[in-house]
């Protein structure tokens, strides 16, 4: 019995020691509510407001082009689309709360799934099935408009599709307008949901448990980075599991050729969340400050910033030509970016999660 009691006490002591030496928890001096307040008021809401302005402009330009399908209106619609999708890059890490839509799910899936399913889109146009009352995310959103408004052969190949005597022209114009209106309506829902009441609740829910605002913000931050790495770079470069060769047609913005611009803009948005940098450039509380409040955090901050600089340099080394063309002519420069982004995964994902004591609920599907 004495032996049993001694063994039990030793095991119990080891258990208590282990509980105190697991994942480092944030310093009690760090006020997570201040971080959430900065994110809500200076990043999330202003960027969503800007996105609404841009999508409103895009929708108006597209409706005008559908009414008067000339070269000037096409160019204006293309510019408005590019501005709206650029604004989206600064919102795609905020797929929680009002942006986790009833029925349809995360806003990013509804408006930013790529590549577009061109044969299916054309089939719907030819059969005049132009409703957005479905869950076919690859047949709607910004990247469906990328196909509908652009052509690899330029605008001289786009305009004939919208000519008065073109085949299925009425259905094509209606499909284009419906896609745009659907994006606008979904963005409007997300923007309207960030009321003062919801904002206060978001800031108050400042724990680190699953379902807390901190956890939602962190997991969406990770998801944004991982999706950029996996689907904007690695997949078209042929670096995902199971691929045997590059697939350049799977880049984001294939028809417009704007893939590099959108990637750089998303990396900028990720950096802003990390730093707590507001839309107007003002520096505030972000994950950088949060990490600096925990044991070992300053080392991770240094490593993260060094590696993210390498990621940005690799992205800046990409030619300002369509990414699909670069994959075909200079794959090495794209592979370099994929490697640097993969190195960053450790710091943003496993190390950061461990130090902050926040569980990763996002699954990238690649085992990282």
Residue, then its C-alpha position, 0 to 999 in steps of 0.5 A: x500500500x505504501x508503494x502504491x501511495x508513493x507511486x500515485x504521488x509521484x505520478x500526480x506530481x508529474x501530471x501537475x508539472x506537465x500541466x504547467x509546462x505545456x503550451x505557453x499561455x499568453x501573459x495576463x498583461x496583454x489585453x486581447x480585447x484591445x487587439x480585437x477592438x483594433x481589428x474590428x474598428x480599424x481593419x475589418x469594418x473599414x475594409x468591408x466598407x471599402x469592398x462594398x463601395x467597390x462592389x457597388x461600383x462594379x455592379x453599376x459598371x456591369x449593368x451599364x455594359x450589359x445595356x450598352x456593350x461597347x468598348x468604353x463600357x467594357x473597359x470601365x467594367x473591367x476596371x471596376x471589377x479589378x478594383x472590387x476584387x483587389x478590395x476583396x483581398x483585404x477581406x478574405x481573412x474575415x470569414x466569420x460572424x456576418x461573413x459566415x453566411x446563412x445557408x451558403x457558408x463562408x463568404x470567400x467560397x461564394x465570391x472567390x472560388x477559382x478556377x471558374x468552371x467555364x464549360x458549366x457556365x457556358x452550358x447555363x448560358x446556352x440553356x438560359x439557366x441564369x439564376x444564382x439560387x444554387x451552390x455551384x461556387x465555381x460558376x459564380x463570384x469574382x472569377x466567373x466575371x473574370x471569364x465573362x469580361x476578359x479573354x486571352x485574346x483581348x477585348x476584341x474577342x470579348x465584345x462579339x460575345x455581347x453583340x446584338x446578333x451574338x448567340x445567347x447574348x441576352x442570357x449571357x448579359x443576364x448571367x453576368x449581371x446576376x453574378x455581379x448582383x449576387x456578389x453585391x448582395x452577399x457583401x452587403x449582408x457581411x457589411x450590414x452584420x457588423x453592427x455596433x452591437x455585434x462589434x461589442x460582442x466580438x470584442x468582449x468574446x476575447x478568450x482563446x477557446x474554440x469559438x472565441x473571437x481570438x480563435x476565429x480571427x487567428x484561424x481565418x488568418x491562417x486559412x487566408x495564408x494557407x489558401x494563398x500558398x496552396x491554391x494561388x501558387x503551389x497548385x498552378x505550379x504543380x507542387x501539390x500532392x498528387x500533381x505530376x506537372x504544372x497546371x497554369x490554367x488554374x491560377x487566380x484571374x486566368x483570363x484577366x492575367x491579374x494573378x500576380x497583383x491579387x497575390x501581392x495584395x493578399x500578402x499585404x493584407x496578411x501582413x496588415x493583420x499580423x502587424x495590426x496595421x489599419x487600412x489607413x496605415x496606422x499601426x495598432x495591436x496585432x498578432x506581433x504584439x500579442x506574441x511579444x507578450x508571451x515567453x518565447x514570443x519575441x524569437x518567433x516574431x523575429x523569425x516570422x518577420x524575417x521569413x515573411x520578408x523572404x516571401x514578399x521578396x520572392x513574390x516581388x520577383x515575379x514578372x508583372x506578366x500573367x502568372x500562367x505565362x510565367x509558369x510556362x516560361x520561368x517556373x523556377x521563380x514561381x517554385x522559389x515563392x512556393x518554397x518560401x511560403x512553405x517555410x513561413x507555414x511553420x511560424x504562422x501555424x504550428x509555432x504561433x498556435x503553440x505559443x498563444x495556446x489557440x487550437x487550429x481548427x482550419x484544415x489545409x488538407x496538406x498535413x502542414 
